[in-house]
Structure formats: structure tokens, C-alpha cells
Amino acid sequence: MKIYKRGASFAALSGIRRYSVVALAFALCALFSHTLSERATLAFAGKTISTASYTLCTEQTSEPRTIADFFLLIPERYLTVPRAERPALLRRMKAGAVGSGFEVDVANGFMNFQGHAEESYTLALFRRPDGSPLIAITYYGIRIDDRRPNSDPEDIAELYFLRYERGRWRDVTRETLPVPFNKNFRYNLPRKGTTIEVISEGDHKEYDLVWARGRFTVRRPPRANRDVH
């Protein structure tokens, strides 16, 4: 049949007796470019091929789901760790082969790790009402002005919210935050729960960013608590 010109024909595939079931799964994947869900099964020549047989086949086309998946894909403008280095770093983090300050908690959608020099990143995965992901990223580090080598290092704080839609990233920070970002505050992304604590100098809580029904709202502590220094 002409539609099979780019690969082996269906008849040829079925006639090769020595193909294992796994090999046939990969051949079919290359031939038809199937996008299969994790729980789907594929029937061929009277046999059922489970997902274990074609996991590698679908890795390149499946949508990212976990915080670890998104970590590998986030553009480098938001993470200074080069993409090429991230798979190895992720494996080491999962194996506990790195020092303190490196955590990956897939179940809770949370990551914390050190970048180059004195950089610290935290990632948290939020879900919108339709199930689509919202990735929060905080960055804290120092920057030295090369044009002024004798100047003091400058503390840097950044907060981003990113959406991932059909293979594309979109920065939605401004439309997500109910109040403007303050570089003098510290934004503690949650490992558990969905509330971001916003802390000012001296470890005083300014307010919480509470995630509910697909948006953040501000919840301020009682005034008496804020006035205590």
C-alpha cells in the first residue's frame, strides 16, 4: 500500500517471524507515529502489547506531567542550569548523590536546588481547575557588576510563573500575581499545600498568596502580628 512507502510494509512486518513483540511495538511506533497514553494497549497479530513494551517509544512525544519533567524543559532564561546538564543533575538528585540544598519531591510537585555560584532555585507545580500546569520559580543569588569590579555584590531575587501549552512556554507572571512582585521580599514556595508565604526583612510575614480556583489571592496576617518587630 502506498501509505507505507516510508517504512516496511504491514505485510513485511507481519511476515518476519523472528521479531519479538517488543520489536514490533517499536516498528509500529516508527511507522504510524502513534501517540499513546500511558494506560493504552496496542493489539498486533493477536497479541496485546502493554505499555511496558513501548515506554521508550513514547517518551519523546508524551506531554510533561511532573515537576521533574518540566524542570528538563524550562527555558534557560529562567534557569541558568543548561538544559544539557539537567538530566544528569536530576538523576543525581533522585539518587541522593548531591549535597544539602538539592531536593526533588515529585509527589508534591516541588524542587529545590543550587545553581552556579551562590544561586538558589525553587520550583513548585500548581494545577489550574482544568488540570493544566502552572510552574512557579523563585531565584535568589548575587550579581557582581563586571563594569565596577570594586562594587559590592548585589542581591538578586526573582519570581516567575510559567504555563506550558502544546509544547510552548508562556510567562504569565504579571497576570498571575494579585500584587506586584517585591524584590525585597522572600517568596517561600510550598512543598506541601498551595500557599506561598511572603516574608520581609527580619523574617516578618507580609502576607500569604493563597491558591484557590485557579488564582492567587492575598491573605494578610492580623495587623497586631504585623506590627510586632
Phi and psi in degrees as a GROMACS rama.xvg file:
@    title "Ramachandran Plot"
@    xaxis  label "Phi"
@    yaxis  label "Psi"
@TYPE xy
-64.2789  -26.7235  LYS-2
-69.7299  -8.28493  ILE-3
-105.337  18.9409  TYR-4
-61.0791  -32.4407  LYS-5
-77.131  -10.067  ARG-6
-145.008  -172.267  GLY-7
-65.9008  146.951  ALA-8
-70.577  160.809  SER-9
-60.1983  -40.837  PHE-10
-65.2344  -40.9183  ALA-11
-64.918  -40.9052  ALA-12
-62.5732  -44.8144  LEU-13
-72.3622  -17.4217  SER-14
-88.6568  -7.8779  GLY-15
-87.534  102.928  ILE-16
-69.684  -25.6815  ARG-17
-84.9393  -4.42508  ARG-18
-62.8329  130.597  TYR-19
-78.1513  164.638  SER-20
-59.9952  -39.3171  VAL-21
-64.2531  -43.1298  VAL-22
-62.1076  -40.2916  ALA-23
-62.9261  -35.6291  LEU-24
-62.2211  -44.2024  ALA-25
-67.4192  -37.5053  PHE-26
-63.332  -44.1579  ALA-27
-63.6064  -37.5481  LEU-28
-62.2342  -45.5574  CYS-29
-65.9524  -34.1506  ALA-30
-74.8069  -44.5588  LEU-31
-106.488  -7.314  PHE-32
52.4754  48.5973  SER-33
-64.931  139.446  HIS-34
-109.673  104.6  THR-35
-109.208  140.075  LEU-36
-73.0119  161.781  SER-37
-61.75  -29.5222  GLU-38
-98.8831  1.27492  ARG-39
-75.8672  161.163  ALA-40
-129.289  158.13  THR-41
-125.828  127.102  LEU-42
-98.5802  133.635  ALA-43
-150.007  129.494  PHE-44
51.3567  39.9234  ALA-45
79.3164  6.73544  GLY-46
-115.799  152.724  LYS-47
-106.444  123.904  THR-48
-100.549  118.033  ILE-49
-79.2229  171.339  SER-50
-61.5701  -26.1698  THR-51
-61.6193  -25.7089  ALA-52
-78.5234  -25.0856  SER-53
-125.96  24.162  TYR-54
-57.9273  -47.3018  THR-55
-63.9443  -30.8563  LEU-56
-66.509  -31.9777  CYS-57
-100.222  -1.33601  THR-58
-61.6309  -35.266  GLU-59
-78.9619  -20.0376  GLN-60
-110.648  -13.2597  THR-61
-72.6045  149.857  SER-62
-75.021  141.944  GLU-63
-65.3613  143.845  PRO-64
-128.104  -36.6752  ARG-65
-101.08  167.874  THR-66
-61.9533  -32.4193  ILE-67
-66.8483  -39.7977  ALA-68
-60.3925  -46.3715  ASP-69
-68.5594  -34.8873  PHE-70
-55.9379  -39.1748  PHE-71
-69.5637  -21.0527  LEU-72
-107.34  -17.0083  LEU-73
-58.165  133.181  ILE-74
-58.0906  150.486  PRO-75
-69.2477  -15.6048  GLU-76
-68.1287  -18.8006  ARG-77
-103.494  -21.041  TYR-78
-132.726  121.721  LEU-79
-75.3721  -13.1941  THR-80
-69.0653  117.549  VAL-81
-56.8745  144.609  PRO-82
-56.2428  -37.5688  ARG-83
-63.9049  -24.8585  ALA-84
-91.2329  -12.7184  GLU-85
-69.3632  -41.4879  ARG-86
-57.1154  -43.6598  PRO-87
-66.1108  -41.1541  ALA-88
-63.1036  -41.199  LEU-89
-63.9563  -42.3177  LEU-90
-61.6206  -41.5846  ARG-91
-66.6359  -38.4687  ARG-92
-64.8314  -43.5995  MET-93
-65.5536  -31.4272  LYS-94
-86.1986  -4.14335  ALA-95
70.8157  26.9255  GLY-96
-94.8807  14.9922  ALA-97
-123.181  166.659  VAL-98
-78.0174  -168.6  GLY-99
-65.0506  155.385  SER-100
89.5473  2.83434  GLY-101
-120.934  111.377  PHE-102
-138.081  140.427  GLU-103
-135.45  119.582  VAL-104
-123.004  87.9256  ASP-105
-63.322  -39.6615  VAL-106
-59.8464  -35.8254  ALA-107
-101.607  5.61628  ASN-108
62.247  50.9854  GLY-109
-141.688  139.312  PHE-110
-140.977  146.131  MET-111
-142.798  128.287  ASN-112
-157.231  163.812  PHE-113
-97.9917  139.989  GLN-114
-96.0777  -149.389  GLY-115
-76.5769  151.98  HIS-116
55.1521  -127.848  ALA-117
-106.386  51.5189  GLU-118
-101.84  141.072  GLU-119
-131.812  129.787  SER-120
-120.41  144.118  TYR-121
-132.945  135.914  THR-122
-122.701  140.819  LEU-123
-139.356  140.161  ALA-124
-103.871  120.701  LEU-125
-109.401  155.388  PHE-126
-118.168  132.606  ARG-127
-79.4148  167.181  ARG-128
-55.6462  -30.2773  PRO-129
-86.045  3.90727  ASP-130
90.9013  -7.83854  GLY-131
-71.2365  151.031  SER-132
-84.337  150.114  PRO-133
-131.285  118.952  LEU-134
-102.563  124.5  ILE-135
-101.707  137.16  ALA-136
-131.866  127.504  ILE-137
-114.451  145.105  THR-138
-134.195  131.053  TYR-139
-132.842  130.575  TYR-140
-165.616  -168.456  GLY-141
-127.144  152.552  ILE-142
-132.69  134.276  ARG-143
-109.945  128.195  ILE-144
-77.5871  111.007  ASP-145
-63.0659  -24.3516  ASP-146
-76.6424  -17.5064  ARG-147
-131.251  78.101  ARG-148
-61.4727  -22.2752  PRO-149
-92.8578  1.16507  ASN-150
-79.4001  157.768  SER-151
-73.3851  147.094  ASP-152
-60.2535  146.246  PRO-153
-104.492  129.571  GLU-154
-72.8457  134.851  ASP-155
-119.439  133.878  ILE-156
-133.828  132.698  ALA-157
-139.434  148.122  GLU-158
-138.032  129.977  LEU-159
-131.923  149.585  TYR-160
-124.618  126.264  PHE-161
-123.721  143.54  LEU-162
-113.187  144.951  ARG-163
-116.61  116.044  TYR-164
-134.701  116.276  GLU-165
52.4984  45.7691  ARG-166
82.3388  4.54419  GLY-167
-122.877  144.888  ARG-168
-97.5498  143.584  TRP-169
-135.014  127.117  ARG-170
-80.9251  115.299  ASP-171
-119.089  28.1509  VAL-172
-59.2938  -50.8531  THR-173
-63.3923  -41.85  ARG-174
-77.8978  -14.0566  GLU-175
-89.3607  -39.2503  THR-176
-75.0615  127.904  LEU-177
-77.4846  -18.4936  PRO-178
-133.829  152.629  VAL-179
-60.8699  149.552  PRO-180
-67.0641  139.423  PHE-181
-119.066  114.31  ASN-182
-67.5494  -14.2627  LYS-183
-88.0036  -4.80685  ASN-184
-100.559  159.964  PHE-185
-110.515  130.384  ARG-186
-106.225  108.576  TYR-187
-91.4622  104.414  ASN-188
-71.2144  143.982  LEU-189
-81.1126  137.089  PRO-190
-83.2651  -36.5841  ARG-191
-126.147  143.975  LYS-192
84.0676  -170.467  GLY-193
-134.95  25.4055  THR-194
-110.483  128.644  THR-195
-95.2123  122.96  ILE-196
-86.3876  133.688  GLU-197
-113.056  116.144  VAL-198
-116.746  135.143  ILE-199
-98.873  -179.714  SER-200
-58.0666  138.275  GLU-201
87.7969  12.4872  GLY-202
60.9947  36.71  ASP-203
-96.1298  128.23  HIS-204
-73.8501  124.238  LYS-205
-85.4829  -48.1727  GLU-206
-172.08  171.717  TYR-207
-109.396  146.57  ASP-208
-103.032  109.408  LEU-209
-99.125  123.168  VAL-210
-92.1841  119.77  TRP-211
-156.991  134.73  ALA-212
54.1452  38.8023  ARG-213
81.5421  16.2251  GLY-214
-152.976  157.774  ARG-215
-96.8051  139.908  PHE-216
-125.84  155.505  THR-217
-90.4304  130.096  VAL-218
-124.296  110.029  ARG-219
-92.6618  146.682  ARG-220
-71.1007  162.423  PRO-221
-54.1507  144.119  PRO-222
-56.24  -37.2866  ARG-223
-58.5182  -38.3649  ALA-224
-69.7596  -35.3127  ASN-225
-73.668  -26.8777  ARG-226
-82.9134  -10.2792  ASP-227
-81.2552  122.839  VAL-228
